[in-house]
Amino acid sequence: MLFFRHALEARGIRTPEDFLPHYRGAAERLRLENVDPAPKTIEGWIYEGRKPQRAFRPAIVEMLGYSIDDLWTEVPEGTSPNFVPLTSASPTALHADAGVDLNEMKRTGGMAVQRAKEFLLDKDRQMVGDDTLGLLDDEVARLVAVYPREPLSAIWDDLLETQDQVFRLLDGHRVRPSQLRDLNFKAAVLSFLVAKGFNDMEVPQHAMTMTRVAASCAKDAEHPGLIALTDGLKSLIAYWADRPGDAYHYASQGAETAAGLRGTVVLWLLGLQARAAAILGDEETVRAANQKAADRRERVIPDDLDQLGGLFTYAPEKQLYYAVEAEALLGHGDEQLAAQAEQAVRGFSDPSSPNWAFGDLAGSQCDLALIRLFGGDVDGAAEAIRPVLDLPVTHRNNGIVVSALRVRQALMNSPARTALVGQDLRAEIEAFPASRPALPRG
């Protein structure tokens, strides 16, 4: 038995109904929002021993007082667990001696940092100084790094505020000619992220408008790679809005712009081409684009966008995920493709990897479910998509929801739709987007 279940039973907690009030109390103490697990998710933890997604772990640790690694350790039958409680690790215990809540300290400290940033920006009212640019460099780098790793609700306000700060500097005519290109580059990067955020919230009109702003800033920065990336973002927006013809057009346009570049941006555009062509049923173009991307991978020389990272680089893990998705969209499900899909999932299995992204992990898991379903393995499909269905609502962005619904559609057209596992899976996927928040919170 897992120590987790042992700890629950010692507290008289045996069912999801018993579990949830204690969990909610812990989440409230930590001031966490939108992290309620579904009953089936709790059942998986208690009865099947599934390890919880990262978003749920802080509340579980707070609730039971032990680390996740300890809680998910098997306790041999007939023995007594001897794990050491985290008596000093809980955020609610850390303030016992000082008399001040650590979360409150962080909140007030954050307000002080914000006032200091505003002071520095106002101080450079007459002319933008190097300290202001350095501050913006740090914030842009942070936002780029955390965007693929955190729910949008956690960074949305900071993203909009930083974009506004850069716009105000550009509008205020306080910029030296040598700084203008740098600020336009920052404005393009931030507008790209804001546009991606609108797409994640399923607001394609705003996403496309903000992408055009990013493209304008990229042109003012005279940066061909960023210009090509904005075409790629237009393709991505059209792809998730079920406009594959437009998606293919924008990806092709961007690939032409990036043809002479040596970084990974052109590989991303070829991957976007392949996925759009797959929805259009053009198998020949899918294979040609993916092969061209594979050939060019060997000749990549990382550029400034690749060094920036996040959404601005196209790692090998992501390239495999895109290639597998294109094949899945063509309806393929052979053993070799299933093995590649499993490899794509493994590529995003380590959250400490610099290329990890929760959206890419979920997308690759949905692709694996599709491919197993096309191969007749409905149980394997249900296993592959389970972590996606267990995601907290804060992580269920537009792309993840559409990917999950593709599995439902394939299930509807599969002989497995009448099987008990198929019926349960279909019902669970149908309920998946219903609990997704429409806009960021927190």
N, C-alpha and C positions, 0 to 999 in steps of 0.2 A: 504494500500500500504506500502511496505517496505520502510524505510528511504533510503536504498540503491538506489531504483529506483527513489525516489523523488530527491536525490542528483544528480543522472545522468541526469534526465530531466531538472533540474535547470541549468545544463551545456550544454543542447542541445544534450545529448547523449541518443539515443533511440533504436539503433540497434547494433548488434555485430560489424558491420563495423564502426560505430561511436566510439565504445568503444575501439577497439584494439589499435589505434594510441596513445591514452591517456595512456592506460595501459602499452604499450611498453616504452613510455617516462618515466613513473614512475619506471619501472623495470630497465631501463638504469641508472637512477639516483642512484638506490640502487646497481648497478653493479650485478644484478641478470642475470643468463644465463639459457636457456632452460626452461623457465617458461611461454611460450606462451600457452594460453588456446585454445582449439578447438572452432570453431564457435558454435557447439551444446552445449558445456560447458557454453559459455557466454549466450546463449539463456536460458539455465536452470537457471542461476543466475538472469537474468533480468525478464523473463516472468513467471518462475515457482517458483522463490524464493528459489532455492536450495542454501545452504550455501557452499561456495567454500572450496576446499581442502586446507590444511594448507600451501602448497607450494605457492599457489597463493595469500595468504592473505597480505603479506607485500607490494606487488605492489599495491593492491587495496587500502590499508590504505594510502600509500604514494600518490596515485592518487587523493583520495577524501578527505583526511585529517580528517577522523573520524575512530574510532575503529570498528572492525568487529562486536562486540556485538551491538554497536549503529546502524551500517548500517543495520544489520539484525533484527531490531526492527520494529514492525508494527506501523505506524502512523495513528491514527484514521482519517477517512475522515472528511474534513472540519476544521482540526486543523493544526496549524503550528508547525513543529518540533523545539525543543529547545535544541538540543544536542550541547555540547561544542566541538569545533574543537580541534584536537590535535596539536595546534600550536607549541608546544615545543617538541613534541614526534618524529617528523620526523627526520630521520638521516640527511636529507639535511638542516634542520633548526638548528640542535644542534650546528653547528659550526659557527653560525652567529656572535656571540660575540667574540669568540676566534680567528676566521679567519682561522681555520684549520678544514678540513673535518674529521669527526669522523672515517669514513672508512679508510682514509689514516693514521690516528693515529694508528688504529688497525693493519694496514698492516706493518707499520714501527716497531710497538711494537712486532709484531709476528716475524719479522726478527731479532730483538734483542734477543728474547727468543731462536730462533734457533741458533744464534751465541753463546749464553750462554751454550746451550746444547752441541754444538760441543766443546766448551772450556772444559767442564767438562769431556767429553769422552776422549779428547786428554790429559787432565791433568792426567788421570789414565792410561797413556800409559804403565807404567811398571807393574801395578797390578790393577785389577778392584777394585774400592772403594765402600763403602756402599752408598755414595751419588749417584754414577752412577746407582747402582742397584735400589735405591729408585726412581730415575728419570724414569727408565724403568718400574718399577712397576706402577707408575702413568699413564704413556702413554699406557701401555697394558690395564690397567683397563678402561681408557677412550675409547680406540678403541673398546674394547669388549662391552661397554655400548652403544656406538652410532651406531655400525654396523647395528642392526636391525631397527634403528629409522631414519637414514639419508640415502639419496641416495649415492651410491657407489662413485660417482664423488666427493663428499664432503670430503671423508676420504682416498681415494686410495693412494695419494702421501704420506700421513703421515704413512699409513700402510706399504707401501713398504720401506720407509726410516727407520722406527723403526725395521722392520724385518732385514734390512741390518745392522743396528747398533748391534743387538744381534748376528748376524752371524759373524761380524767382531771381536766382543769380544771373541767368541768361537774359531775363527780361529787364533787369535793372541796369544794363549797360555799364556794369562795373567790372568788366572782364578785360584783361589784357589780351592782345591778339594771340599770344603764346598759350593762353589758357583756354581759348575758345574751343579748339578741337577737343581737348580733354573733357570739358564740360558737356559738349554735344555727345561725346562717346558715352559718358555716364547717363545722360538723359535717354539715349537710345537703349542702353542696357536696362535701366529702370522701367522705361515704357514697355519694353519687351516683357518684363516680368509681370507688370500690371495687366498687359493684354493676355498673357497666359493665365493670370488669375481670373479674369472675366470668363475666359474659355472654360476654366475648371468649374466656374459657377454656372455654366450653361447660359451665358449671355453673349452669344456670338457677335451681335451687332456692336456692342461696346468693345469686345475683343478686337474686332477688325478695325474699328476706328483708332484704338490705341496702338495697334500694329502699324497703321499708317503714320502716326506720330513718331513711332520708333524709327520707321524707314526714313522720314524726313530728317530726324536728328542724325541718323547714320550717314546720310548723304552730306549733311553739313560737316560731319566729322571726317568725311572723305575716307570712309572705311568700307571697302568692298565686302569683307567678310560679314560685317554686321548687316549690310544691305541685303546680302544673300540670305542671311538668317531670318530677316523679316519676311522674305518670300516664303521661307520654310514655315514660319509661324502662320502665315496666311493659309498655307496648305494644310497645316495641322488643324486649324480652326474649321476649315471646310471638311476635312476628313471626319472629325467628330460630329459635324452637323449633317452628315450623310449627303455630302455633295462631292462625290469622288471625282467628277469631271473637273470641277474647280480645283480640287486638291491636286490633281495631276498637273493641271496648267501652272499653278503657282510653284510647285516643286520643280517643274521643268524650267521655268523662268529663272528660279534661283540657281539651279544647276548650271545654267549658261553663265550667269554672273560669276559663279564660283569656280568655273572651269580651270582657271589658271592659278588657283590658290592651292597651297600645299597642306593646309590644316584639315581638320575633320569635318568642316562645315559641308563640303561637297558630298561627303559620305552620307551625312544625315539627309541631304536633299535627295540622293539616290534611294535611300531607304524609304523616304516619303513617297517618291515616285512608285516604288514597288508596291507599297501598301495600297495606294490609290488605284493602281492598275489591277491589283487583285480583286478589289470590289467591282471593278468594271469587267472582270472576267478575262483580262488580257494576260494569259499565262506566259506568253513569249516575252512580253515587256517586263514582267516580274522577274523572270530568270535573268534577262539581260541586265537589268538595273542592279540586281543583287550581285551578279558576277562582276560587274564593273566596280561596284563598291568593294568587293573582296580583293580585287586586283589593286585598287588604289590604296587600300589599307597598308599594303607593304611599302608604299612610297610616301606615307604621311610624315610631314615635319611639323610638330606642334607649333602653333602660332599663339598670339596674345589671347585669342578667345579660348583656346584649349587650356592655357595657363589660368585663365579666369575660372574655368571649371563649371560645375553645375549644369544648367541647361545649355551652356555655350560650348560644350565639348560633346563629342559623340564617341563614347568608349566602346571597346570591342564587345562588352556585355550587352550594350544597348543595340549594337549592330546585329548581333545574333538574335536578340528579342524581336527586332523589326523583321528580319528575314524569316523567322519562324512564323510570325503573325501573318505575313503575306501568304505563306503556304497554307496556313489555317484558313484564311479567308477564301482561298481557292477550293476549300472543302477536302483537303487531303488529311489522311490519318494513318499512314503506314508506320511500321516500327522504327524505321530510321528517323523519320520526322519526330516521332514521340521521344526518341532518345535526345534529339537536338532540343526539343521543348523542355525536357527535364534539365538539360544542361543550362538553358536560358534561365530557368528558375533558380538553379544553384548559383548562377552568376550574381544574383541579387539576394543571396541568402545571408550575407554577412553585413549587418547594419554599420559596422565600423569601417567598411570599405569606402574609399573616397568617391566611388561611382554609384553607391547605393542610393536608391530612390524608391519610396514606398509605392508610387504610382507604377513604376516599371516592374516592380516585383508583382504587384497585383495584376498588371496586364499580362505578364508572362505566365502567371498561374491560370488566368482565364484562357489563354491560348492553349496551355497544356490540357485543360479540361475539354476544350473544343476538339483538339486532335484525338484525345482518348475517346471522346464520344463518337467521332467519325470512324474510329477503329472498332466501335462496338463495345467499349469498356465503360459502361455507365457508372459502375462503382468507382473506377479510377478517376472518372470525371468529377464525381462528387467529392472525392478526396482532394483533388487538385484545387477545386474552387473553394473548399471549406475555409481556408485562411482569409479569403476575400470577403466571404459572407460574415466573418467574425470581426471585420474592421469596425472601429467605432465610427459614428456618423460624421465626425469631423474630418475623416480621411476619405470619405466617399465622394470623390470629385467626379466631374462629368465623364471623363475618360474611363474611370473604373466602373461607373454605372453602365455605360454603353457596352463595355467589354463583358460585363456579367450578363446583360440582356442578350448579347449574341449567343451565349451558352444556352439561355432559355429558348431562344428561337431555334437553335439547332436541335435542342431536346424535343421541341414540338414537332419537328420533322423527322424524328428518329423513331425506330421501332421500340426504343426503350421508354417512350413516353407513357406507355401503359404499365410499366413495371413500378412496383411500390417505391423503389429508390428514385426512379425518374419522376414520379408524381410528387414526392416530398421535396425533391430538389427544385422542381419547377415552381412549387408554391413558395419556397423560401426565396428564390431569386425574384419572384414577382413582388415580394414584400420588401426586398432590399432597397430600392430607390425611394420607397414611400417615407422612410424615416430619415432621409438625407436633408440637412438644413439647406435652405435656398441661398443664404448669404453667410459670410463669415460672422462669427460671434467671438466675444472675448477680447 
